């Protein structure tokens, strides 16, 4: 039986002389945007909107759209059901709040409006905070679809864990990812603009025609022009 050779410990990795961390610029931008977004279509905006609504009409819609057992679950936690369930009256009163329910369910704008069957029809409610007459007519179907998915969310999390704070946290988790993607897109657009500017400076004498998307260059050898 062969004897095991003792393992020689590896030398420690030398400590760096200087530590450089990624910039926190995106987080600063997120913080600046957050308060505006809270007042626009996050939970703060929802709660402010609920204060201004007719409670009798709101309760009537709750009874129409949300099952008694579902209402009782949230009432037992001293929560308004609208924190979770989207009602036509709420969405009609402040169309931008469609974004709150979208974020609560974990959907980016792209996923919700481009992949969700029929959801594209309502996108302007979020982007313009306005509702067209034909959209108002279709609100019951939208509300029912959102309520169905919200009930699955409640079941998945567990009723005992539902709270205003958790619902707010879930919307922020989705929003953070969305803002991060937006920041990356903006950086990409900026980088492309810088590259285009550099190319333009290099080939300026050869430019025959230039539009926002296409740059036509003359061929120095007398051949046909080429486009970038």
Backbone as CSV, one residue per row, in Angstrom:
resi,resn,N_x,N_y,N_z,CA_x,CA_y,CA_z,C_x,C_y,C_z
1,UNK,0.857,-1.189,0.000,0.000,0.000,0.000,0.899,1.247,0.000
2,UNK,0.673,2.093,-0.955,1.540,3.264,-1.087,1.211,4.293,-0.012
3,UNK,2.221,4.966,0.404,2.061,5.983,1.449,1.643,7.313,0.818
4,UNK,0.603,7.922,1.406,0.116,9.193,0.863,1.131,10.304,1.125
5,UNK,1.361,11.070,0.073,2.298,12.175,0.224,1.615,13.337,0.939
6,UNK,2.281,13.962,1.851,1.663,15.100,2.551,1.416,16.259,1.588
7,UNK,0.268,16.885,1.748,-0.076,18.027,0.892,0.678,19.263,1.353
8,UNK,1.289,19.903,0.393,2.031,21.129,0.692,1.080,22.306,0.567
9,UNK,0.868,23.077,1.611,-0.070,24.205,1.543,0.377,25.236,0.512
10,UNK,-0.613,25.753,-0.210,-0.325,26.776,-1.206,-0.025,28.100,-0.507
11,UNK,0.908,28.849,-1.072,1.192,30.162,-0.469,-0.026,31.073,-0.576
12,UNK,-0.257,31.906,0.408,-1.415,32.798,0.351,-1.301,33.783,-0.805
13,UNK,-2.477,34.145,-1.344,-2.501,35.140,-2.419,-2.088,36.478,-1.830
14,UNK,-1.124,37.145,-2.447,-0.679,38.429,-1.889,-1.805,39.453,-1.868
15,UNK,-1.869,40.226,-0.817,-2.902,41.248,-0.683,-2.686,42.343,-1.723
16,UNK,-3.756,42.838,-2.298,-3.594,43.897,-3.311,-3.122,45.187,-2.671
17,UNK,-2.338,45.921,-3.427,-1.865,47.215,-2.950,-2.967,48.265,-3.012
18,UNK,-3.865,48.070,-3.974,-4.951,49.031,-4.148,-6.218,48.270,-4.503
19,UNK,-7.337,48.656,-3.908,-8.616,48.004,-4.160,-9.520,48.972,-4.904
20,UNK,-9.993,48.540,-6.075,-10.908,49.356,-6.869,-12.224,48.601,-7.014
21,UNK,-13.312,49.233,-6.632,-14.632,48.620,-6.695,-15.450,49.247,-7.820
22,UNK,-16.470,48.525,-8.317,-17.337,49.110,-9.354,-18.026,50.365,-8.835
23,UNK,-18.327,51.258,-9.740,-18.988,52.513,-9.380,-20.393,52.247,-8.838
24,UNK,-20.816,53.055,-7.874,-22.173,52.964,-7.340,-23.125,53.943,-8.001
25,UNK,-22.769,54.400,-9.191,-23.554,55.428,-9.879,-24.976,54.960,-10.163
26,UNK,-25.131,53.689,-10.569,-26.470,53.185,-10.865,-27.362,53.228,-9.627
27,UNK,-26.789,52.895,-8.471,-27.576,52.898,-7.239,-27.998,54.311,-6.858
28,UNK,-27.149,55.276,-7.126,-27.495,56.677,-6.869,-28.671,57.085,-7.746
29,UNK,-28.607,56.708,-9.027,-29.701,57.031,-9.950,-30.996,56.353,-9.507
30,UNK,-30.876,55.107,-9.020,-32.046,54.366,-8.552,-32.684,55.095,-7.375
31,UNK,-31.856,55.545,-6.434,-32.367,56.240,-5.250,-33.094,57.527,-5.642
32,UNK,-32.534,58.249,-6.610,-33.156,59.499,-7.059,-34.496,59.242,-7.737
33,UNK,-34.591,58.116,-8.432,-35.826,57.798,-9.153,-36.906,57.234,-8.241
34,UNK,-36.477,56.627,-7.135,-37.403,55.861,-6.318,-38.539,56.699,-5.747
35,UNK,-38.241,57.876,-5.215,-39.288,58.693,-4.612,-40.317,59.114,-5.653
36,UNK,-39.834,59.491,-6.835,-40.767,59.860,-7.908,-41.645,58.679,-8.290
37,UNK,-41.041,57.507,-8.375,-41.803,56.315,-8.750,-42.799,55.917,-7.664
38,UNK,-42.440,56.129,-6.417,-43.376,55.827,-5.320,-44.644,56.663,-5.444
39,UNK,-44.474,57.910,-5.834,-45.621,58.802,-5.958,-46.379,58.582,-7.260
40,UNK,-45.783,57.821,-8.164,-46.388,57.626,-9.480,-47.159,56.321,-9.579
41,UNK,-46.479,55.198,-9.322,-47.203,53.932,-9.467,-46.754,52.812,-8.541
42,UNK,-46.139,53.153,-7.424,-45.837,52.135,-6.433,-46.901,52.179,-5.324
43,UNK,-46.658,51.460,-4.235,-47.689,51.304,-3.209,-48.128,52.637,-2.601
44,UNK,-47.195,53.580,-2.472,-47.549,54.903,-1.951,-48.649,55.537,-2.784
45,UNK,-48.509,55.456,-4.108,-49.517,56.014,-5.009,-50.838,55.268,-4.878
46,UNK,-50.786,53.959,-4.718,-52.006,53.171,-4.561,-52.762,53.583,-3.299
47,UNK,-52.058,53.683,-2.176,-52.706,54.022,-0.911,-53.299,55.426,-0.946
48,UNK,-52.599,56.358,-1.586,-53.122,57.716,-1.717,-54.377,57.732,-2.578
49,UNK,-54.383,56.932,-3.626,-55.553,56.857,-4.504,-56.747,56.274,-3.767
50,UNK,-56.537,55.234,-2.981,-57.628,54.593,-2.247,-58.314,55.569,-1.290
51,UNK,-57.544,56.491,-0.731,-58.116,57.465,0.199,-59.150,58.357,-0.478
52,UNK,-58.988,58.560,-1.780,-59.859,59.496,-2.490,-61.078,58.826,-3.127
53,UNK,-61.182,57.510,-3.020,-62.248,56.789,-3.710,-63.484,56.618,-2.834
54,UNK,-64.595,56.338,-3.487,-65.855,56.060,-2.809,-65.787,54.641,-2.234
55,UNK,-65.756,54.521,-0.907,-65.585,53.220,-0.269,-66.759,52.280,-0.537
56,UNK,-67.944,52.831,-0.659,-69.103,51.981,-0.950,-68.957,51.326,-2.322
57,UNK,-68.554,52.132,-3.298,-68.355,51.575,-4.646,-67.207,50.576,-4.653
58,UNK,-66.148,50.896,-3.912,-64.997,50.010,-3.845,-65.369,48.667,-3.226
59,UNK,-66.112,48.714,-2.124,-66.528,47.476,-1.458,-67.472,46.658,-2.342
60,UNK,-68.299,47.347,-3.095,-69.215,46.653,-4.001,-68.432,45.900,-5.078
61,UNK,-67.404,46.532,-5.615,-66.574,45.871,-6.625,-65.790,44.711,-6.019
62,UNK,-65.316,44.888,-4.798,-64.605,43.798,-4.124,-65.489,42.564,-4.030
63,UNK,-66.727,42.784,-3.636,-67.659,41.662,-3.505,-67.933,41.010,-4.861
64,UNK,-67.844,41.817,-5.924,-68.123,41.298,-7.266,-66.943,40.520,-7.856
65,UNK,-65.717,40.983,-7.575,-64.553,40.423,-8.261,-63.698,39.484,-7.398
66,UNK,-63.744,39.661,-6.095,-62.865,38.879,-5.222,-63.706,37.954,-4.345
67,UNK,-63.374,36.681,-4.344,-64.130,35.687,-3.589,-64.141,36.021,-2.095
68,UNK,-65.238,35.705,-1.392,-65.331,35.995,0.051,-64.158,35.440,0.849
69,UNK,-63.708,34.241,0.510,-62.593,33.650,1.255,-61.320,34.457,1.070
70,UNK,-61.126,34.998,-0.135,-59.947,35.815,-0.403,-60.018,37.131,0.359
71,UNK,-61.189,37.744,0.404,-61.354,38.990,1.150,-61.134,38.759,2.635
72,UNK,-61.636,37.633,3.123,-61.499,37.317,4.548,-60.043,37.091,4.935
73,UNK,-59.283,36.483,4.024,-57.858,36.242,4.299,-57.138,37.543,4.620
74,UNK,-57.350,38.551,3.771,-56.646,39.816,3.942,-57.260,40.656,5.058
75,UNK,-58.580,40.552,5.232,-59.222,41.274,6.333,-58.682,40.779,7.668
76,UNK,-58.384,39.484,7.744,-57.812,38.927,8.964,-56.426,39.470,9.260
77,UNK,-55.772,40.021,8.235,-54.445,40.629,8.413,-54.536,42.152,8.485
78,UNK,-55.781,42.657,8.553,-56.033,44.108,8.585,-55.485,44.801,7.340
79,UNK,-55.636,44.143,6.190,-55.164,44.703,4.917,-56.335,44.941,3.977
80,UNK,-56.288,46.051,3.262,-57.237,46.255,2.183,-56.906,45.288,1.059
81,UNK,-57.930,44.688,0.506,-57.706,43.692,-0.551,-57.065,44.304,-1.785
82,UNK,-57.255,45.624,-1.980,-56.689,46.274,-3.168,-55.175,46.297,-3.155
83,UNK,-54.565,46.042,-2.009,-53.110,45.934,-1.946,-52.627,44.800,-2.836
84,UNK,-53.483,43.798,-3.014,-53.130,42.614,-3.803,-53.964,42.509,-5.075
85,UNK,-55.232,42.826,-4.966,-56.170,42.566,-6.062,-56.560,43.857,-6.786
86,UNK,-56.417,43.836,-8.108,-56.684,45.016,-8.944,-58.168,45.100,-9.307
87,UNK,-58.800,46.202,-8.969,-60.214,46.408,-9.283,-60.364,47.436,-10.400
88,UNK,-61.387,47.291,-11.239,-61.597,48.251,-12.323,-61.699,49.694,-11.824
89,UNK,-62.384,49.892,-10.713,-62.559,51.246,-10.176,-61.212,51.886,-9.852
90,UNK,-60.313,51.126,-9.282,-58.983,51.638,-8.935,-58.190,51.967,-10.189
91,UNK,-58.192,51.054,-11.142,-57.430,51.260,-12.376,-58.001,52.403,-13.209
92,UNK,-59.310,52.552,-13.175,-59.930,53.648,-13.914,-59.609,54.988,-13.254
93,UNK,-59.524,54.985,-11.925,-59.251,56.223,-11.198,-57.809,56.678,-11.379
94,UNK,-56.898,55.724,-11.444,-55.485,56.051,-11.680,-54.883,54.965,-12.565
95,UNK,-54.978,55.125,-13.880,-54.530,54.078,-14.809,-53.089,53.633,-14.616
96,UNK,-52.207,54.545,-14.173,-50.802,54.191,-13.971,-50.617,53.068,-12.957
97,UNK,-51.603,52.859,-12.097,-51.472,51.819,-11.084,-51.464,50.418,-11.677
98,UNK,-51.739,50.308,-12.959,-51.549,49.018,-13.619,-50.107,48.565,-13.446
99,UNK,-49.177,49.522,-13.413,-47.762,49.194,-13.217,-47.532,48.559,-11.851
100,UNK,-48.243,49.033,-10.823,-48.089,48.455,-9.482,-48.424,46.966,-9.493
101,UNK,-49.554,46.623,-10.074,-49.979,45.222,-10.086,-49.082,44.383,-10.992
102,UNK,-48.590,44.990,-12.056,-47.641,44.283,-12.928,-46.359,43.958,-12.173
103,UNK,-45.821,44.960,-11.492,-44.590,44.765,-10.729,-44.796,43.784,-9.580
104,UNK,-45.954,43.852,-8.942,-46.251,42.943,-7.841,-46.192,41.488,-8.297
105,UNK,-46.651,41.234,-9.506,-46.647,39.878,-10.049,-45.292,39.482,-10.632
106,UNK,-44.329,40.425,-10.608,-42.968,40.093,-11.023,-42.685,40.219,-12.501
107,UNK,-43.505,41.021,-13.213,-43.340,41.127,-14.666,-42.667,42.440,-15.058
108,UNK,-41.643,42.361,-15.888,-41.089,43.570,-16.505,-42.111,44.084,-17.511
109,UNK,-41.939,45.338,-17.903,-42.847,45.888,-18.900,-42.821,45.099,-20.195
110,UNK,-41.640,44.696,-20.615,-41.497,43.949,-21.862,-42.213,42.615,-21.783
111,UNK,-42.014,41.902,-20.684,-42.650,40.592,-20.550,-44.166,40.720,-20.460
112,UNK,-44.629,41.715,-19.726,-46.065,41.868,-19.497,-46.797,42.295,-20.762
113,UNK,-46.242,43.270,-21.457,-46.966,43.841,-22.589,-46.680,43.148,-23.921
114,UNK,-45.550,42.497,-24.054,-45.236,41.858,-25.330,-45.521,40.363,-25.319
115,UNK,-45.440,39.741,-24.139,-45.651,38.298,-24.066,-47.016,37.928,-23.488
116,UNK,-47.611,38.834,-22.741,-48.919,38.556,-22.156,-50.005,38.722,-23.200
117,UNK,-50.832,37.709,-23.370,-51.890,37.754,-24.386,-52.891,38.853,-24.051
118,UNK,-53.013,39.837,-24.933,-53.992,40.905,-24.762,-53.548,42.056,-23.892
119,UNK,-52.451,41.928,-23.160,-52.038,42.981,-22.228,-51.578,44.238,-22.967
120,UNK,-51.038,44.073,-24.169,-50.543,45.209,-24.956,-51.627,46.275,-25.132
121,UNK,-52.853,45.833,-25.173,-53.997,46.722,-25.379,-54.081,47.799,-24.292
122,UNK,-53.538,47.509,-23.111,-53.672,48.406,-21.967,-52.380,49.164,-21.633
123,UNK,-51.357,49.023,-22.439,-50.049,49.602,-22.109,-50.105,51.110,-21.914
124,UNK,-50.906,51.802,-22.699,-50.961,53.266,-22.596,-51.514,53.732,-21.254
125,UNK,-52.231,52.876,-20.564,-52.715,53.243,-19.225,-51.537,53.532,-18.302
126,UNK,-50.523,52.708,-18.405,-49.335,52.878,-17.570,-48.460,54.021,-18.065
127,UNK,-48.244,54.103,-19.353,-47.293,55.082,-19.886,-47.856,56.496,-19.936
128,UNK,-49.197,56.617,-20.074,-49.803,57.950,-20.209,-50.686,58.337,-19.028
129,UNK,-50.908,57.408,-18.112,-51.837,57.632,-17.000,-53.184,58.127,-17.509
130,UNK,-53.644,57.487,-18.556,-54.934,57.837,-19.152,-55.607,56.555,-19.625
131,UNK,-56.917,56.602,-19.717,-57.654,55.423,-20.151,-58.664,55.813,-21.223
132,UNK,-58.622,55.111,-22.340,-59.545,55.366,-23.435,-60.885,54.683,-23.139
133,UNK,-61.962,55.170,-23.720,-63.283,54.572,-23.470,-63.321,53.071,-23.755
134,UNK,-62.658,52.656,-24.839,-62.684,51.230,-25.176,-61.863,50.408,-24.173
135,UNK,-60.828,51.016,-23.600,-60.066,50.325,-22.562,-60.902,50.186,-21.292
136,UNK,-61.671,51.221,-20.968,-62.521,51.171,-19.779,-63.535,50.042,-19.887
137,UNK,-64.034,49.827,-21.062,-64.998,48.742,-21.270,-64.350,47.388,-21.022
138,UNK,-63.063,47.279,-21.355,-62.352,46.001,-21.215,-61.702,45.809,-19.846
139,UNK,-61.829,46.792,-18.947,-61.194,46.696,-17.636,-61.621,45.477,-16.812
140,UNK,-62.897,45.078,-16.826,-63.271,43.900,-16.042,-62.455,42.658,-16.389
141,UNK,-62.200,42.444,-17.675,-61.415,41.275,-18.091,-59.970,41.395,-17.603
142,UNK,-59.414,42.602,-17.683,-58.049,42.818,-17.207,-57.967,42.590,-15.701
143,UNK,-58.909,43.146,-14.969,-58.917,42.983,-13.516,-59.023,41.511,-13.130
144,UNK,-59.896,40.792,-13.805,-60.062,39.382,-13.473,-58.788,38.593,-13.722
145,UNK,-58.091,38.909,-14.813,-56.831,38.228,-15.110,-55.785,38.531,-14.036
146,UNK,-55.704,39.794,-13.622,-54.747,40.186,-12.583,-55.105,39.549,-11.237
147,UNK,-56.377,39.498,-10.923,-56.823,38.907,-9.658,-56.516,37.417,-9.615
148,UNK,-56.711,36.737,-10.726,-56.412,35.300,-10.786,-54.943,35.041,-10.490
149,UNK,-54.068,35.826,-11.109,-52.635,35.645,-10.883,-52.234,36.063,-9.462
150,UNK,-52.880,37.102,-8.935,-52.569,37.559,-7.580,-52.959,36.502,-6.551
151,UNK,-54.063,35.803,-6.787,-54.480,34.739,-5.871,-53.447,33.618,-5.845
152,UNK,-52.886,33.312,-6.999,-51.823,32.302,-7.059,-50.588,32.779,-6.301
153,UNK,-50.304,34.072,-6.390,-49.169,34.644,-5.661,-49.374,34.491,-4.150
154,UNK,-50.570,34.817,-3.684,-50.880,34.703,-2.260,-50.736,33.264,-1.791
155,UNK,-51.259,32.331,-2.585,-51.169,30.917,-2.219,-49.716,30.452,-2.186
156,UNK,-48.935,30.932,-3.144,-47.535,30.513,-3.206,-46.715,31.028,-2.038
157,UNK,-46.985,32.273,-1.636,-46.248,32.870,-0.527,-46.752,32.339,0.813
158,UNK,-48.051,32.172,0.899,-48.682,31.804,2.166,-49.339,33.022,2.770
159,UNK,-50.628,32.926,3.065,-51.385,34.081,3.541,-50.749,34.713,4.775
160,UNK,-50.246,33.901,5.678,-49.696,34.411,6.937,-48.519,35.362,6.710
161,UNK,-47.859,35.258,5.561,-46.688,36.093,5.296,-47.019,37.370,4.531
162,UNK,-48.268,37.500,4.095,-48.656,38.668,3.316,-48.700,39.903,4.211
163,UNK,-48.091,40.977,3.755,-48.118,42.253,4.476,-47.916,43.380,3.474
164,UNK,-48.233,44.599,3.894,-47.983,45.756,3.024,-46.505,45.856,2.697
165,UNK,-45.676,45.595,3.698,-44.229,45.713,3.507,-43.720,44.700,2.485
166,UNK,-44.215,43.474,2.573,-43.769,42.448,1.624,-44.237,42.782,0.216
167,UNK,-45.485,43.248,0.082,-45.993,43.598,-1.245,-45.160,44.737,-1.844
168,UNK,-44.789,45.684,-1.003,-43.935,46.786,-1.464,-42.569,46.263,-1.884
169,UNK,-42.024,45.362,-1.078,-40.709,44.783,-1.400,-40.737,44.047,-2.736
170,UNK,-41.813,43.312,-2.995,-41.893,42.543,-4.241,-41.924,43.465,-5.458
171,UNK,-42.664,44.566,-5.351,-42.682,45.508,-6.485,-41.307,46.126,-6.693
172,UNK,-40.604,46.421,-5.592,-39.274,47.031,-5.703,-38.261,46.061,-6.297
173,UNK,-38.395,44.775,-5.975,-37.492,43.777,-6.556,-37.628,43.754,-8.073
174,UNK,-38.869,43.777,-8.548,-39.088,43.782,-9.999,-38.622,45.093,-10.608
175,UNK,-38.922,46.188,-9.933,-38.545,47.504,-10.438,-37.039,47.650,-10.526
176,UNK,-36.327,47.138,-9.518,-34.876,47.242,-9.525,-34.259,46.566,-10.726
177,UNK,-34.750,45.380,-11.042,-34.265,44.656,-12.220,-34.566,45.432,-13.492
178,UNK,-35.753,46.024,-13.547,-36.166,46.782,-14.729,-35.290,48.021,-14.905
179,UNK,-35.035,48.732,-13.803,-34.186,49.926,-13.886,-32.754,49.570,-14.240
180,UNK,-32.285,48.439,-13.712,-30.920,47.996,-14.034,-30.806,47.724,-15.532
181,UNK,-31.822,47.044,-16.087,-31.812,46.784,-17.522,-31.858,48.067,-18.324
182,UNK,-32.639,49.040,-17.839,-32.712,50.334,-18.523,-31.383,51.059,-18.496
183,UNK,-30.699,50.975,-17.349,-29.393,51.628,-17.240,-28.386,50.996,-18.193
184,UNK,-28.426,49.668,-18.297,-27.517,48.983,-19.230,-27.809,49.381,-20.667
185,UNK,-29.091,49.523,-20.988,-29.465,49.939,-22.344,-28.955,51.337,-22.638
186,UNK,-29.105,52.232,-21.664,-28.629,53.606,-21.859,-27.119,53.650,-22.067
187,UNK,-26.407,52.817,-21.309,-24.953,52.769,-21.488,-24.606,52.261,-22.884
188,UNK,-25.360,51.267,-23.347,-25.111,50.728,-24.682,-25.359,51.759,-25.760
189,UNK,-26.442,52.518,-25.624,-26.758,53.570,-26.594,-25.665,54.634,-26.602
190,UNK,-25.205,55.008,-25.408,-24.144,56.011,-25.310,-22.867,55.518,-25.958
191,UNK,-22.525,54.237,-25.716,-21.307,53.669,-26.302,-21.404,53.638,-27.825
192,UNK,-22.583,53.265,-28.351,-22.761,53.241,-29.803,-22.603,54.639,-30.397
193,UNK,-23.132,55.646,-29.696,-23.015,57.015,-30.186,-21.554,57.459,-30.209
194,UNK,-20.804,57.066,-29.193,-19.386,57.419,-29.136,-18.595,56.748,-30.256
195,UNK,-18.938,55.470,-30.526,-18.257,54.751,-31.612,-18.578,55.401,-32.950
196,UNK,-19.846,55.768,-33.139,-20.234,56.404,-34.395,-19.494,57.723,-34.589
197,UNK,-19.373,58.500,-33.506,-18.676,59.766,-33.587,-17.219,59.558,-33.971
198,UNK,-16.605,58.528,-33.392,-15.208,58.220,-33.694,-15.056,57.820,-35.157
199,UNK,-15.964,56.960,-35.626,-15.908,56.522,-37.029,-16.091,57.722,-37.962
200,UNK,-17.017,58.593,-37.618,-17.282,59.771,-38.445,-16.045,60.649,-38.561
201,UNK,-15.348,60.830,-37.465,-14.135,61.651,-37.483,-13.055,61.028,-38.361
202,UNK,-12.978,59.697,-38.337,-11.937,59.003,-39.099,-12.211,59.055,-40.598
203,UNK,-13.473,58.841,-40.977,-13.789,58.713,-42.413,-14.452,59.971,-42.972
204,UNK,-14.422,61.068,-42.243,-15.126,62.285,-42.654,-14.877,62.680,-44.113
205,UNK,-13.631,62.646,-44.621,-13.411,63.066,-46.013,-14.119,62.186,-47.041
206,UNK,-14.447,60.963,-46.656,-15.034,60.030,-47.619,-16.559,59.965,-47.539
207,UNK,-17.161,60.682,-46.626,-18.611,60.596,-46.459,-19.319,61.304,-47.607
208,UNK,-20.191,60.553,-48.298,-20.998,61.123,-49.368,-22.388,61.508,-48.865
209,UNK,-22.929,60.656,-48.004,-24.276,60.876,-47.499,-24.367,60.254,-46.112
210,UNK,-25.061,60.929,-45.214,-25.174,60.403,-43.856,-26.574,60.655,-43.307
211,UNK,-27.190,59.594,-42.785,-28.465,59.706,-42.091,-28.261,59.202,-40.666
212,UNK,-29.327,59.162,-39.909,-29.223,58.706,-38.527,-28.753,57.262,-38.448
213,UNK,-29.102,56.448,-39.459,-28.797,55.023,-39.421,-27.717,54.582,-40.412
214,UNK,-27.564,55.310,-41.508,-26.680,54.853,-42.579,-25.678,55.932,-42.953
215,UNK,-24.442,55.488,-43.196,-23.382,56.390,-43.649,-22.837,55.833,-44.965
216,UNK,-22.913,56.610,-46.055,-22.436,56.174,-47.367,-21.077,56.807,-47.647
217,UNK,-20.081,55.923,-47.991,-18.718,56.388,-48.209,-18.326,56.184,-49.659
218,UNK,-17.564,57.132,-50.237,-17.047,56.961,-51.590,-15.835,56.042,-51.544
219,UNK,-15.682,55.266,-52.608,-14.562,54.319,-52.690,-13.323,55.045,-53.231
220,UNK,-12.230,55.003,-52.482,-11.006,55.704,-52.895,-10.439,55.146,-54.168
221,UNK,-10.740,53.852,-54.470,-10.207,53.222,-55.677,-11.111,53.417,-56.874
222,UNK,-12.200,54.170,-56.685,-13.094,54.443,-57.804,-14.205,53.430,-57.941
223,UNK,-14.292,52.475,-57.067,-15.351,51.481,-57.130,-16.653,52.022,-56.576
224,UNK,-17.658,51.132,-56.470,-18.956,51.578,-55.962,-18.871,52.019,-54.498
225,UNK,-19.745,52.920,-54.105,-19.767,53.405,-52.730,-20.191,52.281,-51.785
226,UNK,-19.797,52.398,-50.570,-20.193,51.424,-49.550,-20.930,52.124,-48.416
227,UNK,-21.762,51.376,-47.703,-22.558,51.963,-46.635,-22.243,51.291,-45.292
228,UNK,-22.274,52.088,-44.249,-22.076,51.586,-42.882,-23.359,51.771,-42.097
